[in-house]
Amino acid sequence: MGKKRNKDLRQQGNKYAHLSGPQDVLDYHDMGILTQDDIQNIAEDFLQKCKDKGARKALIITGKGIHSMNGPVIGPTLRRYLPRLATVHSVQTARRDRGGEGALEVELR
């Protein structure tokens, strides 16, 4: 009986997962060529909308930049820019199951 219960618990997953997950997602894929100003404005508008909706956590999918001619642009730009915003509490590389190096998890104030 103990083995069946453990299996049932594993299949249910973490019942608290929704508490730590992002409440909204921004994906930069398929947005075309963007300037640094475009990248920053899109992110700032998105995070302000999240804040207005009462969200505390957001996921920004930047991609890894493997198709960029000169390497990643979006991720590094946002890593420098987002911490300066008054609405942002913290920025970190996303968990592996949420995109890892190709995404950022943002906690809002």
N, C-alpha and C positions, 0 to 999 in steps of 0.2 A: 504494500500500500504506500509506503514512503517513497518508492521510486516513481510511482505514478503521479503523486502530488508534486514532486520536484520537476517532473517533465511538464506538467500542467503550468507550473509557475514560470518555467523557461519560455514556454510558448506565449504566455501572456505578455512577456517583456516587462519593462520597468513601468510601473503604474504612475511614476512621477516624471516620466520623460517629457510630457507636455509642459511641465513647469519650467524646464531649463531650455526648451527649444525656442527657436526664433518665432516671433509672432507675425512677421512679414518678410518677404524676400524680394530683392532687386537682383536681376540677372543682366549683366552687360553683354552677354553673348548676342550676336546678330544685331547689334546697334550700329555697326559700321565703324568708320574711322572717326575717332573723337579727339578733340583737343584736350589739354589738361583742364582748361576752363569748363569744357563740356562735362568731363568726368566729375569734376568737383560740384558743378551745379546740379547735375542729375542726382548725385548722392545726397547733397544737402536738401534738395526738394523732397526726396524720398524719406529721409530721416525726419524731416519736419512733419510730413504727413503721418509717419509712424507715431511721433510724439503727440500729434493732435488727436489720434485715435486712442491714445493711452497705452500704446505698446511700450515695452521696456527693453525688448531684445529684437534685433533685426539681423538678417543674413544678407550679405552682399556677395554675389557670385561674380568674381572678377575674371575668372579663367586663369590659366597658368602662363599665358603669353607664348605658348609654343609655336603659334602661327604668326607672331609678330616678327617683322624683319630685324628689329633691333632689340629683341627681348621684351620682357613684360613691361607694360606701361601703367595699366589701370591699377593693379595691386599696389605697386610702389607709390604711385601718386596718392592713393587713398590712405595708405599707411602713414604718410607724412601729413596729409591734410585733415583727416577726420579727428584726431586728438585735439586739434585746435578749436573745434566747434563747441559752443556752449552747451549744446544738447547731448553731447557724447561724453559718457562716463569712461568707457574703455573700448579698445579695439584689440582683437586678437585673431590669430589664424584659426580658422574654423576646425572643428573636430573632423577627423578623417571621414566619418560617415555623413558629414554635411559639406564636403568639398575640399577639406584639408588645405593645402597650399594655394588652391584656386578659389578660395572664398575667405571672407572676413566675418567674424561674429562681432556685432556692435551692441554694447549695452548703453542704453540711454539714461539720462538723468531724470 
